[in-house]
Amino acid sequence: MEGLYNAALDCAACADPTYTNFPVCDVTCAIVACASGWTKYGNDNVGCYCFPPGSTGGTPSTHTCCCAPYFSNYPVCKRDRRCTVVTDCAGNAEFVNGTISTGCNCTCRNHWQGRQCKVCPKAYDENNDCMGCGFFYDGPYPHCYRKCNTLQNCSGNAISVTGNSQTGCTCNCANRWSGPSCSYCPYGVEPRTDCSSCLPGSEFYPYC
């Protein structure tokens, strides 16, 4: 396999000390570093281990050994990658546990949701790290409620509206529209002109 063998030696040896066990040429554990004083053992095939000072080493032992960094699932200790907040939780987690083989368990920050903390509910401000209320929502944060709007809550017949889904909506009706949601145009007034003129046969708007 390209890269495993030493071309200068007619491919009769592993490429360099990073590989061992010719002709298999397993990747050694040279890429990892055990704690100071600990002994490193193994390769990609058998697994990579770190033995503490004073241990006999040489073979895995539940009493004397643990997986080397970037290797997991003791006592197998095969190459794996520990989950990271940036790579596996979209950068939106307080912390993460697990590895790629066992699965990543993200503890999402603020109000981020989802297995990878990628979802910010509409009630919150995604552009502010899912903190603060979203543009169409009222606080006080962290309690965010949908703001009232003239189209949905006032039949589209209001000049303005105040309130939210928690407190209720107060519509400031336009023209002669009336009622809690500005949906009533009085008798004698023409609704087809936005309740802004008298019906034919009536006069003296707004009294009609």
C-alpha positions in Angstrom: 0.0 0.0 0.0 1.4 3.4 -1.0 3.0 5.2 1.9 3.5 2.1 4.2 6.8 0.8 2.7 10.3 2.2 2.2 10.9 2.6 -1.6 14.7 3.1 -1.0 14.8 -0.4 0.5 12.9 -1.9 -2.5 9.7 -1.9 -0.3 11.3 -4.5 1.9 10.7 -2.5 5.1 8.1 -0.2 6.6 8.3 3.3 5.4 9.7 4.8 8.6 9.6 4.4 12.4 5.9 5.6 12.4 5.1 2.0 11.1 6.0 -1.4 12.6 5.5 -5.1 12.1 6.6 -5.5 8.5 5.0 -6.5 6.1 1.7 -5.4 7.8 3.3 -2.1 8.8 0.8 -1.1 11.5 0.8 2.6 12.6 2.7 2.8 15.9 1.5 4.9 18.8 4.1 7.5 18.0 1.4 10.0 17.4 0.3 10.0 21.0 2.0 11.0 24.2 1.4 9.4 27.6 1.7 11.3 30.8 5.2 11.9 32.2 6.7 8.7 33.5 4.1 6.5 31.9 5.1 3.8 29.3 3.6 3.7 25.8 2.8 0.4 24.2 1.0 -0.9 21.1 0.1 0.0 17.6 -3.1 0.6 15.5 -3.6 -3.1 15.2 -3.4 -4.2 18.8 -4.4 -0.9 20.3 -2.4 1.9 22.0 -2.0 1.9 25.8 -0.4 3.9 28.5 1.1 2.0 31.5 1.6 3.9 34.8 5.0 4.0 36.5 5.8 0.8 38.3 3.5 -1.4 36.2 4.9 -4.5 34.3 3.5 -3.2 31.0 3.7 -5.3 27.9 0.0 -6.3 27.8 -3.2 -4.6 28.7 -4.4 -5.0 32.2 -7.5 -3.5 33.8 -5.4 -2.8 36.9 -2.4 -1.2 35.3 -3.4 0.2 32.0 -5.6 2.7 30.2 -6.1 3.8 26.6 -3.6 6.3 25.2 -4.9 9.6 24.1 -7.0 9.4 20.9 -7.6 5.7 21.5 -10.7 4.4 23.3 -13.0 1.6 24.3 -10.7 0.0 26.8 -9.4 -2.7 26.8 -9.6 -2.6 22.9 -8.0 0.8 22.8 -8.3 1.2 19.0 -7.9 4.5 17.3 -10.9 6.7 17.9 -11.6 10.4 18.2 -12.9 12.0 21.4 -16.0 14.2 20.7 -15.3 17.9 20.8 -17.6 20.9 21.2 -16.5 22.5 18.0 -16.6 19.5 15.7 -19.6 17.5 17.2 -21.7 20.1 18.9 -21.6 22.9 16.4 -19.6 25.0 18.9 -22.8 25.5 20.9 -22.3 23.2 23.9 -21.0 23.7 27.4 -19.2 20.4 27.2 -19.4 17.0 25.5 -18.8 13.4 26.5 -18.0 10.4 24.4 -16.2 9.3 21.3 -17.2 8.8 17.6 -17.6 5.1 18.2 -19.6 5.4 21.4 -21.5 8.5 20.4 -21.3 12.1 21.4 -23.4 13.5 24.3 -23.5 17.3 23.9 -24.7 19.4 26.8 -26.0 22.4 24.9 -25.3 26.0 25.9 -28.0 28.6 26.6 -31.2 27.5 24.6 -29.5 25.5 21.8 -31.2 22.2 21.2 -30.8 19.0 19.2 -28.3 16.1 19.3 -25.6 18.4 17.9 -26.9 21.7 19.5 -27.6 23.1 16.1 -31.2 24.3 16.7 -32.1 27.6 18.3 -35.9 27.8 18.9 -37.6 30.8 17.2 -38.3 32.4 20.6 -34.6 33.1 21.1 -31.9 35.1 19.3 -29.8 32.8 17.2 -27.4 35.6 16.3 -26.7 36.2 20.0 -25.7 32.6 20.8 -29.4 31.6 21.4 -29.6 34.2 24.2 -32.1 37.0 24.5 -35.6 36.9 22.9 -35.9 36.7 19.1 -37.0 39.6 17.0 -40.7 38.7 17.1 -40.7 37.8 20.8 -41.1 39.7 24.1 -39.3 39.1 27.4 -38.3 39.4 30.0 -35.7 36.8 29.0 -35.5 33.9 29.4 -39.3 33.8 29.2 -40.0 34.9 25.6 -43.5 35.2 24.2 -44.7 35.8 20.7 -45.4 39.5 20.1 -48.8 40.5 18.9 -49.0 41.8 15.3 -51.7 43.7 13.5 -52.1 41.0 10.8 -52.7 38.0 12.9 -54.1 39.5 16.1 -56.0 42.5 14.7 -57.4 41.2 11.5 -55.1 43.4 9.6 -57.3 46.4 10.5 -55.2 48.2 13.2 -52.8 51.1 13.2 -50.8 49.4 16.0 -50.9 46.7 18.6 -49.3 46.1 21.9 -48.8 42.9 24.0 -47.8 39.3 23.5 -49.2 35.8 23.7 -48.8 35.8 27.4 -50.3 39.2 28.3 -52.8 39.4 25.5 -53.1 41.8 22.6 -54.5 45.4 22.6 -55.3 46.6 19.1 -55.5 50.3 18.1 -58.1 49.9 15.3 -57.9 51.9 12.1 -60.8 54.0 10.8 -64.2 52.7 12.1 -63.0 49.2 12.7 -63.9 48.0 16.3 -63.9 45.0 18.5 -61.0 43.2 20.3 -59.5 42.1 17.0 -60.7 45.0 14.9 -63.0 42.7 12.9 -66.2 44.7 13.2 -67.2 47.5 10.8 -70.4 49.3 12.0 -73.6 49.3 10.1 -73.7 52.0 7.5 -69.9 52.0 7.0 -68.4 50.4 4.0 -66.0 47.5 4.9 -64.7 47.3 1.3 -63.1 50.7 1.7 -61.3 49.6 4.9 -64.2 50.9 7.0 -63.3 54.4 5.9 -66.4 55.6 4.2 -70.2 55.4 4.3 -72.2 52.9 2.4 -74.1 54.2 -0.6 -77.2 56.0 0.7 -75.5 57.0 4.0 -73.5 60.1 4.6 -71.7 62.2 7.2 -68.8 59.7 7.8 -67.7 58.6 10.3 -71.3 58.6 11.7 -73.0 57.4 8.6 
